[in-house]
Amino acid sequence: MKKQNDTLFKIGEITKILGITRKTILGYEEMGLLTPALKDAHSGYRYYTADNMTQMRSIRSLQTLGLSLTEIREYYYDSKNLDCHLAHLMELRASLDRNIQLLQVRAAKEGDFSIHPVRLPQQVCFCHKYQCKDVKEASDKLRDTYIAAARTGKMSMEARMFTIRVGNPEKGLDLMCCIPMENTFTGEERIEFPETPALCIYYRGAYEGIGRVIAVLNEHMETNQIQAAGAFRSIYLEGPPSRGANTSDYITQIAVPILNL
């Protein structure tokens, strides 16, 4: 069977134009995401239109965002649960934004104390308070809290864990360790933090230097008459799990909620 006209494309042409494999295209068909414009009953040759190519590009874009083929099929054809699909896409966008932010932070040089206005998201967290004698003990307590939160089966897979300084830093290292959870978590350790404006510094370096970063933020707020609306948070973006003992590569977002920008 020959192509009916020049508006149709063979599967081999599609693979070259879009840079995807024949197996991928057939997989889209098997999932009900794609139907060729023509299919030769004798040879099995498939022919596709420009609209088919647009479909394939859209599917690839959604896969790039992290959706499975099953989720993409639901996204296209399940009109009863559009709110759920929208919420999922919003989560994926937030994750992408965080990764972009992290790449920007990695590009920053050690000793850069630039201050950024941000919004800290609403979060439900699994929280424990501890009195720690030093950074080593604080790290151990944070790990213990993480393990306890993980065992609930409700831990968030997206947001980053953080600590809050709840006491006088001159009298010791009193911290509340906070592990982000799914909103459905209802344990006694549950604390919900509202969305809030904040100022932050993306600090690269060992945890022992966080006090100096807090001092820079305090000085900035005093100079500009900005009032804090909560305690300082240390949000751990990169640390021992990914950087091992290379403390100069640790990245921590030091943030303070504020009443006004």
WOTASUL-V284571 format. One line per field, one symbol per residue. psi: psi as a letter, one per 20 degrees, with the letter a starting at -180 (. if undefined). Layout:
psi->???
This chain:
psi->pqqhajiqprhhhghggikrrghgghhhghijippqhqoohghjpqpqrhhghggghgghghhhijqrhghgghghiniilhhghggghhggggggghhgghhhghiqqpiokpppprpprpqpqoqqqqoqhrhghggghggghgggghiijjppigqqqrqpoiaohijanoqoppoprqiipjrijppppqqqqrqrpopoaqhijhhhghhggggghghjlppqjrrqpooogpbhhhicjmhiipppooqpqrhq.
